[in-house]
Amino acid sequence: MSVESNIAQILINVSLKDWLTIAAILTAPVSALWIQSKLDERKETRKRRLDIFKTLMATRAAVMSQDHIKALNMIDIEFYRGKKYKKVKEAWCEYSQARTQDTATTDAEQIEFNMDCEDTLTELLIVMGKALGYDFDPTHIMQSIYKPQGHVTDEEYQMFIKTQLMKLFTGDFSLPVSVDEVQEHKRLRKLAIKYLEGKLTK
C-alpha cells in the first residue's frame, strides 16, 4: 500500500471529535490572544471612565477648573457605548444645558441659576457613580466636600476682580481720577503735541 493510500485511510478514520480537537489545538493560542486583548480593552475603557468620575468628584466644588471642564468634555467619548450609560449621557446633557443658560441679571436669578447647576451636577455624579458601581446619595455628594476657606476667599476675590474689569471695559464702571491727575495729563498732552509739531516742522 502506498504512502498516499495510508494517509487517505488515516484521514477517513479520523472522527469529527478528533478534527475539532485538532482545530482547537491549532487555534487556541490565537483565541487566547484575542480574548486577552478584549479583556485588556474593557479594563482600559473602565479605567478611563473611572478617571473621569473621580476627577468630577474631586473637582465638584471647583466647577470652573480646567480639570473639571476637561473631564466633562470627555463624557461624550468615553460613555458613548453601552445601554447602561444612556442615563449618564442624558444627565450630562441636562447639566450642560443648565450651565449654558446663564442669563441672570438679578441676585435672585443668579441664586436660581447656581442651584439649578448644582442640582444637575449632583444628578450627573449620582447616575455616573451607579453606572460604575458606586452608590452615593445627593447629601453625600454635595456636603462631603473639603475646601479650605482660603481657596473660597481666593475664588471670590478673583470673581470680584473679573466682574469689576468687565464693568470697566463695558463702561458701567469708571476709575476715580483726582483733579491733579487730570491737570497732569493735560500738561503732558500739550508737551507731546509741541514735541510732535517741532518734529514735523523740521
matplotlib code that plots the C-alpha trace (Angstrom):
import matplotlib.pyplot as plt

x = [0.0, 1.4, 2.1, -0.8, -3.2, -2.1, -2.7, -6.1, -7.1, -6.0, -8.0, -11.1, -10.7, -10.4, -13.7, -15.3, -14.3, -10.7, -11.0, -12.4, -9.6, -7.0, -8.7, -8.9, -5.2, -4.2, -6.5, -6.0, -3.1, -4.8, -8.1, -6.3, -4.6, -7.9, -9.7, -6.9, -6.9, -10.6, -10.3, -7.5, -9.6, -12.5, -10.2, -8.7, -12.1, -13.4, -10.3, -10.8, -14.4, -13.4, -10.8, -13.5, -15.8, -13.0, -12.0, -15.5, -16.0, -12.7, -13.5, -17.2, -16.6, -14.4, -16.5, -14.6, -11.3, -9.6, -9.6, -13.4, -14.1, -11.8, -13.4, -16.9, -15.9, -14.7, -18.1, -19.4, -16.4, -15.9, -19.6, -20.7, -21.3, -23.4, -27.1, -26.3, -24.6, -27.6, -28.7, -25.1, -25.3, -28.8, -27.7, -24.6, -26.9, -29.1, -26.1, -24.6, -27.9, -28.1, -24.6, -25.2, -28.4, -26.7, -28.8, -29.2, -29.4, -30.5, -29.2, -32.3, -31.9, -28.2, -29.1, -31.6, -29.1, -26.5, -29.0, -30.0, -26.4, -25.7, -28.7, -28.0, -24.3, -25.3, -27.7, -24.9, -22.5, -25.1, -26.0, -22.4, -21.5, -24.2, -23.1, -19.6, -20.6, -20.8, -23.8, -23.8, -26.8, -27.3, -26.4, -23.1, -22.2, -22.7, -21.9, -18.9, -16.5, -13.3, -12.5, -10.3, -11.7, -8.6, -9.5, -13.0, -11.8, -9.3, -12.0, -14.4, -11.6, -10.8, -14.5, -14.8, -11.8, -13.2, -16.6, -15.2, -12.9, -15.9, -17.8, -14.8, -14.5, -18.2, -18.4, -20.5, -17.7, -15.0, -11.8, -11.7, -9.3, -8.2, -8.1, -4.3, -4.1, -6.3, -4.2, -1.0, -2.5, -3.4, 0.1, 1.7, -0.6, 0.4, 4.1, 3.6, 1.8, 4.5, 7.2, 5.4, 4.8, 8.5, 9.4, 7.0, 8.4, 12.0]
y = [0.0, 3.4, 6.3, 8.3, 5.4, 5.2, 8.9, 8.7, 5.8, 7.7, 10.8, 8.6, 7.1, 10.4, 11.3, 14.7, 14.9, 14.4, 17.1, 19.5, 18.6, 19.4, 22.6, 23.7, 23.0, 25.0, 28.0, 28.0, 30.5, 32.9, 32.7, 33.3, 36.4, 37.7, 37.1, 38.7, 41.8, 42.2, 41.9, 44.5, 46.8, 46.6, 47.1, 50.2, 51.6, 51.2, 52.9, 55.9, 56.1, 55.9, 58.6, 60.9, 60.1, 60.6, 63.9, 65.2, 64.1, 65.7, 69.0, 69.2, 72.3, 73.9, 73.6, 76.3, 74.4, 73.1, 69.5, 69.6, 71.0, 68.6, 65.6, 66.9, 67.1, 63.5, 62.1, 62.1, 60.0, 57.5, 56.9, 56.7, 52.9, 50.8, 50.9, 51.3, 54.6, 56.1, 57.8, 59.2, 60.9, 62.3, 63.6, 65.2, 67.0, 68.3, 69.7, 71.2, 72.9, 74.3, 75.7, 77.4, 79.2, 81.8, 84.9, 86.0, 89.8, 89.9, 88.3, 86.1, 84.9, 84.2, 82.1, 80.1, 79.5, 78.3, 76.0, 74.5, 73.9, 72.3, 70.0, 68.8, 68.3, 66.2, 64.1, 63.6, 62.3, 60.0, 58.5, 58.1, 56.6, 54.0, 53.0, 52.4, 50.6, 53.4, 54.3, 57.9, 59.9, 63.7, 64.7, 62.9, 64.3, 67.9, 68.1, 65.7, 68.3, 69.5, 73.0, 75.3, 78.8, 80.3, 78.8, 80.0, 83.6, 83.5, 82.4, 85.1, 87.7, 86.6, 86.6, 90.1, 91.3, 89.8, 91.4, 94.8, 94.6, 93.6, 96.6, 98.8, 97.6, 97.9, 101.5, 100.5, 101.4, 104.1, 104.6, 107.6, 110.3, 113.3, 116.9, 117.0, 113.9, 115.5, 118.6, 116.5, 114.6, 117.8, 119.2, 116.0, 116.1, 119.7, 118.8, 115.8, 118.0, 120.6, 117.9, 116.4, 119.8, 120.6, 117.3, 117.9, 121.5, 120.3]
z = [0.0, -1.0, 1.4, -0.2, 0.4, 4.1, 4.6, 2.9, 5.2, 8.3, 7.3, 6.7, 10.2, 11.9, 13.7, 13.9, 17.5, 16.6, 13.9, 16.5, 18.9, 16.3, 15.3, 19.0, 19.4, 16.4, 17.2, 21.0, 21.0, 18.6, 20.6, 23.9, 22.5, 21.1, 24.4, 26.4, 24.1, 24.6, 28.3, 28.3, 26.2, 28.6, 31.5, 30.0, 29.0, 32.5, 33.9, 31.7, 32.8, 36.4, 35.9, 34.6, 37.5, 40.1, 38.6, 38.6, 42.2, 43.2, 41.5, 42.2, 44.3, 41.6, 38.5, 36.7, 37.0, 33.8, 35.2, 35.8, 32.3, 30.6, 32.4, 31.4, 27.7, 27.8, 28.7, 25.2, 24.1, 26.9, 27.7, 24.1, 24.0, 26.3, 27.2, 30.9, 30.1, 28.4, 31.6, 32.0, 28.7, 29.4, 32.8, 31.1, 28.6, 31.4, 33.2, 30.0, 29.2, 32.8, 32.5, 29.2, 30.3, 32.5, 31.7, 35.3, 35.8, 39.4, 42.6, 42.8, 39.3, 40.0, 43.0, 41.0, 38.3, 40.8, 42.4, 39.0, 38.1, 41.5, 41.2, 37.7, 38.5, 41.6, 39.4, 36.9, 39.6, 41.1, 37.7, 36.7, 40.0, 39.8, 36.3, 37.6, 40.8, 43.3, 45.4, 46.5, 47.7, 46.9, 50.5, 50.4, 47.0, 47.9, 51.6, 51.8, 50.2, 51.7, 50.6, 52.7, 53.4, 51.8, 48.4, 48.8, 49.5, 46.6, 44.2, 45.4, 45.1, 41.5, 40.6, 42.0, 40.0, 36.8, 37.4, 38.0, 34.9, 32.8, 34.1, 33.4, 29.8, 29.1, 30.5, 33.6, 35.9, 35.9, 37.8, 40.1, 38.9, 41.0, 39.7, 40.0, 37.8, 35.2, 35.1, 34.8, 31.9, 30.1, 30.6, 29.3, 26.3, 25.5, 25.7, 23.5, 20.9, 21.0, 20.6, 17.6, 16.0, 16.3, 14.7, 11.8, 11.1, 10.8]

ax = plt.figure().add_subplot(projection="3d")
ax.plot(x, y, z, "-o")
ax.set_aspect("equal")
plt.show()
